[in-house]
Structures are given as C-alpha cells and as structure tokens.
Amino acid sequence: MRPTMEDVAARAGVSRALVSLVMRNSPKVSDTRRAAVLRAAEELGYQPHLMARSLASRTSTVLGVMVNDLRNAFFADIVEELDTAAQAAGFDLILNTGGRSPTREWNALHNLLSFRPAGIVLLSPVVPASAIQVAAKQCPVVLVSRTARASTVDTVNDDGEAGSALAVDHLVGLGHRRIAHLDGGGAAGAAQRRRGFETAMRGHGLEPIVVRSEHTDVGGENAVRELLATYSRPDLPTGLVSGNDFNAVGAISALEEAGLRVPEDVSVVGYDNTSLAALRHLSLTTIDQSRKDMARLAFEALIERVRGERTEPVRHLLHPSLVVRATTARA
C-alpha cells in the first residue's frame, strides 16, 4: 500500500502539517525536523503527489511540456534545456507527446491540463489554434516553433524563410542549379521554410522544385524515391534542402541505397542543427536554430506569465545560421 503523509508524520513523530511544510520546501521548518521528516519519507518510500500538493496549496510547481515527435532530437535538446531551467526555479516537468497527430495532441493537451500545471510549453504542435486558446484560458501557454495570433499565447520561433534562403544561397554558391526542397507537409513551420525556399530560388532565377514530404526519416526516404521515379539520372536535382535534419537523414539513406554518393552526386542540407547532424559519420550541413536560446526564451516567457509579471504577448523570432559540414560540395 502506498505510504501517505500521515504515515511519514507518525514515523517522524511530527504533525501532518509539518510534513506538508517540508514537502513544499518551506523555510519555516528547522533543519533538525526537516532531516527527521526526509529520513522518515525515505525509509517509507514516500513520494509526494504533485497534483494533490497543487490542489492543497492552490499553487502548482508543475510545468507541462508536449512534444510533437519523441524521435526528433531537436525536441529532446529543447526539453533538456527546459528541464534544467525548471529545476533551477523549483518546478517539475510533466512530458507527453501527440505523435504528430492533431487528435492525439488534443488528448495529450487535455491530459496535461488535468494535472493543473502552472503553465504549458507546446513544442511544434499541430493541434488546432482553437484548442490552444482553450488551454490558455486555464494556464499560461508558450508555443515553440509555431506562430499564434491570440494575445494570451506567447511564441518562440526561428525565421524559417531566412533559414531556407541560407540553404539555397549556399547550394547556388557551390554551382547547383537543380535544387529540390523536401518539405514538411502540414508540420508547424513547414510553410515558412517552403516559402523561403521558393522565394530564394526565384531570386536566383531558378525554378523551385518542391516534393511533398514530412519531418521524419521515412518522409525523406519517400521523397527521394519520388524524385528518382520522376527524373532521369542526368536531370536529377543535384542539391536537396530538407525540411529538417531527421528528413535529411532519410534522404541520404535513400540516395545511398540508390547508388548515389553524398555529396559527390547530390548535396544535402538539413535544418535544426540537432546533435544528430554533428555526428562524425553523418556530418550534416544544416541550418542552425539555437535550441538553448529557444528553450531559455520559452521558459522565461512562461514564468513571467505564471508570476503575473506580464499580460501582453511576446513574439520571439530568432535568426538562423548556416553550419557547413560534409554533405555539401561543388556541383
């Protein structure tokens, strides 16, 4: 049977109220009594129930985080930074995912709200804007890698159009003229990256080639197979701008499977500059959007709302940069 706060109080020889103060890290408890309570809790295997503690104190030390895709290293990097910031500020994270599905994301968001968190960070959500606005009526909400119009929601994004333009400019500078974009479909931020690619290509007097894809490795593989089925080898694009690093990994895999060399035959540029891109055997040229800065700004925006320090929305827009590695070369 799970030990209760009353069990801890009995073991430590103190009142339940004192145990509650210790579990809330109150400064009103002496070091001697705090040590006795913590020792009793450890002996019993007692763990405070975060939701119950929030209800009792009418405040919450829980922050919710919903991740678009658990397999994408970009989100893992941001969650790690968020967790570090949360722990330093005395908060705990509750993490879940919607698996890139609007329906699943709505259920995941509803589950997060059931914990009555102090606030929620949504990483690249695809759930409808109306659902986000409903959530924002219950607690502060910050979106990362998605825009919003509602004044009750804060956002942190990179300039996706500028990032795609950097990728195109890099490939054109290497002499590439037939360049294709493997886009992110309906993913958050995909439209901006696609628009940036098309604008940059036309700015160089080149016809943009856009292949419908998604921000996954399988999406990258399928997009390359579509290109191989559409173009003869002499007419195949010599440069690819992937919607993200995960997509680029799948694209490279399909190219190599087809006997094409990267970058000798086809150059590939990713997007996000995840830890995956920096692995020596991959060494992916990519567009960097600082996960540390995005996580820091998202956490700061959320805490400002939680503490009632601000009611006006913030719209952070970070400027991406090009990181040149081994997957691009002269045409």
C-alpha positions in Angstrom: 0.0 0.0 0.0 1.3 3.4 -0.9 2.6 5.4 2.2 0.8 8.6 3.0 1.8 11.9 4.5 0.2 10.7 7.8 2.5 7.6 7.8 5.5 9.9 7.4 4.3 12.1 10.2 3.8 9.1 12.5 7.3 7.7 11.7 9.0 11.1 12.3 6.9 11.9 15.4 5.6 15.2 14.0 2.3 16.6 12.7 1.0 16.1 9.2 1.1 19.9 8.8 4.9 19.9 9.4 5.4 17.1 6.9 3.4 19.2 4.4 5.7 22.2 5.0 8.8 20.1 4.4 7.4 18.7 1.2 6.8 22.2 0.0 10.4 23.1 0.9 9.1 25.8 3.4 11.8 27.8 5.1 9.7 27.8 8.3 11.0 24.3 9.3 14.1 23.8 11.4 17.0 21.7 9.9 16.6 19.1 12.6 12.9 18.5 12.0 13.4 18.7 8.2 16.0 16.0 8.4 13.7 13.8 10.5 10.8 14.1 8.1 13.0 13.4 5.0 14.6 10.4 6.7 11.1 9.0 7.5 9.9 9.6 4.0 13.0 7.8 2.6 12.5 4.8 4.9 8.8 4.5 3.9 9.4 5.1 0.2 7.0 8.1 0.3 6.7 10.3 -2.7 4.5 13.5 -2.6 1.7 13.5 -5.1 2.3 16.6 -7.3 -1.3 17.1 -8.3 -2.6 16.7 -4.7 0.0 19.1 -3.5 -1.0 21.7 -6.0 -4.7 21.3 -5.1 -3.9 21.7 -1.4 -1.7 24.7 -1.7 -3.7 26.3 -4.6 -0.4 26.8 -6.4 1.4 24.5 -8.8 5.1 23.6 -9.2 4.3 21.5 -12.3 5.0 22.6 -15.8 3.7 20.6 -18.8 5.6 20.0 -22.0 4.0 18.5 -25.1 6.4 17.2 -27.7 5.5 16.8 -31.4 7.7 13.8 -32.1 9.7 12.0 -29.4 12.1 10.6 -32.1 13.3 14.0 -33.2 16.5 15.1 -31.5 15.5 18.8 -31.9 12.8 18.4 -29.3 14.9 16.3 -27.0 17.5 19.1 -26.9 14.9 21.7 -26.0 13.3 19.5 -23.3 16.7 19.0 -21.7 17.2 22.8 -21.5 13.7 23.4 -20.2 14.1 20.8 -17.5 17.4 22.4 -16.4 15.7 25.8 -16.1 12.6 24.3 -14.4 14.6 22.5 -11.8 16.7 25.6 -11.0 13.4 27.6 -10.5 11.8 24.9 -8.3 9.4 23.4 -10.9 9.0 19.8 -12.1 8.2 18.9 -15.8 5.5 16.6 -17.0 6.2 15.4 -20.5 3.9 13.8 -23.1 3.5 13.6 -26.9 0.8 13.8 -29.5 2.8 11.8 -32.1 2.3 14.4 -34.9 -1.5 13.8 -34.9 -3.9 16.7 -34.2 -6.3 14.3 -32.5 -3.7 12.7 -30.3 -2.3 16.1 -29.5 -5.6 17.3 -28.3 -5.9 14.3 -26.0 -2.3 14.8 -24.8 -3.0 18.5 -24.1 -6.2 17.6 -22.2 -4.2 15.1 -20.1 -1.6 17.8 -19.3 -4.3 20.2 -18.2 -5.7 17.6 -15.8 -2.6 17.9 -13.7 -3.4 21.6 -13.2 0.0 22.8 -14.3 1.3 26.3 -13.6 1.9 26.6 -17.4 2.5 24.6 -20.6 5.1 24.6 -23.3 4.0 23.1 -26.7 6.8 22.1 -29.0 5.8 22.5 -32.7 2.2 21.5 -32.1 -0.2 20.6 -34.9 -3.3 20.8 -32.7 -5.9 23.4 -33.9 -5.4 27.0 -32.7 -8.8 26.9 -31.0 -7.6 24.1 -28.7 -4.5 26.1 -27.8 -6.7 29.1 -26.9 -8.9 26.9 -24.7 -5.8 25.7 -22.9 -4.5 29.3 -22.5 -7.7 30.1 -20.6 -6.7 27.6 -17.9 -2.9 28.3 -17.6 -0.2 30.2 -19.5 0.9 28.6 -22.8 4.0 29.1 -24.8 4.5 27.8 -28.3 7.9 26.8 -29.7 8.2 26.5 -33.5 4.7 27.6 -34.2 3.1 31.1 -34.6 0.0 32.3 -32.9 -2.4 35.3 -33.1 -4.0 35.0 -29.7 -2.8 37.6 -27.2 -3.0 35.0 -24.4 -0.3 32.8 -26.0 3.4 33.6 -26.3 5.6 32.2 -29.1 9.3 31.4 -29.8 10.3 30.8 -33.4 13.2 31.0 -35.8 12.9 32.8 -39.1 12.2 29.8 -41.3 12.1 31.8 -44.5 15.5 33.2 -43.9 16.8 29.8 -42.9 15.7 28.2 -46.2 17.2 31.1 -48.1 20.5 30.5 -46.4 20.4 26.8 -47.6 19.6 27.8 -51.2 22.2 30.5 -51.3 24.8 28.0 -50.1 24.0 25.5 -52.7 23.8 28.0 -55.5 27.2 29.3 -54.4 28.5 25.8 -54.9 27.2 25.9 -58.5 24.0 23.9 -58.0 21.1 24.9 -60.3 18.7 22.0 -60.0 17.7 22.1 -56.3 14.7 20.4 -54.6 13.0 21.1 -51.3 11.7 18.1 -49.3 9.1 19.9 -47.4 7.5 19.3 -44.0 3.9 18.9 -45.2 1.5 20.2 -42.6 4.1 20.4 -39.8 4.4 23.6 -37.8 6.9 25.9 -39.5 6.9 23.9 -42.8 5.1 26.6 -44.8 7.6 29.3 -43.8 10.5 27.1 -44.8 8.9 26.1 -48.1 8.1 29.8 -48.9 11.6 30.8 -48.1 13.0 28.1 -50.4 10.7 29.1 -53.3 11.4 32.9 -52.9 15.2 32.3 -52.8 15.2 30.0 -55.8 13.2 32.6 -57.9 15.6 35.3 -56.6 18.4 33.4 -58.3 16.4 32.9 -61.5 15.9 29.2 -60.8 12.7 27.1 -60.8 11.9 25.7 -57.4 11.2 22.0 -57.1 9.1 21.1 -54.1 8.5 17.5 -53.1 5.7 16.8 -50.6 7.3 15.2 -47.6 7.2 15.3 -43.8 9.6 16.0 -40.9 10.6 12.3 -40.5 13.3 10.0 -41.8 10.7 7.9 -43.6 9.4 11.1 -45.3 12.9 11.9 -46.5 13.3 8.4 -47.9 10.0 8.5 -49.7 10.6 12.0 -51.2 14.0 10.9 -52.7 12.3 7.8 -54.2 9.7 10.1 -55.7 12.5 12.2 -57.3 14.2 9.1 -58.6 11.0 7.9 -60.2 10.3 11.3 -61.7 13.7 12.4 -63.1 16.3 10.5 -65.1 19.7 10.4 -63.6 21.1 13.3 -65.7 18.2 15.5 -64.8 18.0 14.6 -61.1 18.4 17.6 -58.7 22.0 17.9 -57.5 21.0 19.7 -54.3 18.4 18.9 -51.7 17.1 21.2 -48.9 15.4 19.0 -46.4 12.7 20.3 -44.1 14.7 19.2 -41.0 17.7 17.1 -40.1 15.6 14.0 -39.5 14.2 14.2 -43.0 17.8 14.7 -44.4 18.9 11.5 -42.7 16.2 9.6 -44.5 17.0 11.3 -47.8 20.7 10.4 -47.5 19.8 6.8 -46.8 17.6 6.6 -49.9 20.3 8.3 -52.1 23.0 5.8 -50.9 20.6 2.9 -51.4 20.1 4.0 -55.0 23.9 4.1 -55.5 24.3 7.9 -55.4 27.0 9.5 -53.3 26.6 12.4 -50.9 28.0 15.0 -51.6 29.7 13.9 -54.8 26.5 13.3 -56.7 23.9 15.0 -54.6 24.4 17.7 -51.9 22.1 17.7 -48.9 21.3 20.4 -46.4 19.2 19.8 -43.2 17.5 22.1 -40.8 17.7 22.4 -37.0 21.4 21.5 -36.4 20.5 18.8 -33.9 23.0 16.7 -32.1 22.4 14.1 -34.8 23.7 16.4 -37.5 27.0 16.8 -35.7 27.8 13.1 -35.5 31.1 12.4 -37.3 29.8 9.7 -39.6 26.9 12.0 -40.8 28.5 15.5 -40.5 25.4 17.1 -42.0 25.4 20.6 -43.4 22.4 22.2 -41.8 20.6 25.4 -40.7 21.1 26.1 -37.0 18.3 27.4 -34.8 19.6 27.7 -31.2 17.8 25.2 -29.1 19.3 26.7 -25.9 18.1 30.2 -26.8 14.6 28.9 -27.8 14.3 26.9 -24.5 15.5 29.8 -22.4 13.2 32.3 -24.1 10.2 29.9 -23.8 10.9 29.3 -20.1 11.3 33.0 -19.3 8.1 33.8 -21.2 6.2 31.1 -19.3 7.5 32.1 -15.9 6.7 35.8 -16.5 3.0 34.7 -17.1 3.0 32.3 -14.2 4.2 35.0 -11.8 1.8 37.6 -13.2 4.6 39.9 -14.4 3.2 40.4 -17.9 -0.1 40.1 -19.8 1.0 41.3 -23.2 2.1 38.6 -25.7 5.8 38.2 -26.7 6.8 37.1 -30.2 10.4 36.0 -30.2 11.9 35.5 -33.7 15.4 34.1 -33.8 17.8 34.4 -36.7 19.1 31.1 -38.0 22.6 30.5 -39.3 24.3 28.1 -41.8 26.6 25.3 -40.4 28.7 23.8 -43.3 29.8 20.3 -42.8 30.5 17.3 -45.1 27.2 16.7 -47.0 27.5 19.6 -49.5 30.1 20.1 -52.2 30.6 21.9 -55.6 28.2 20.7 -58.3 
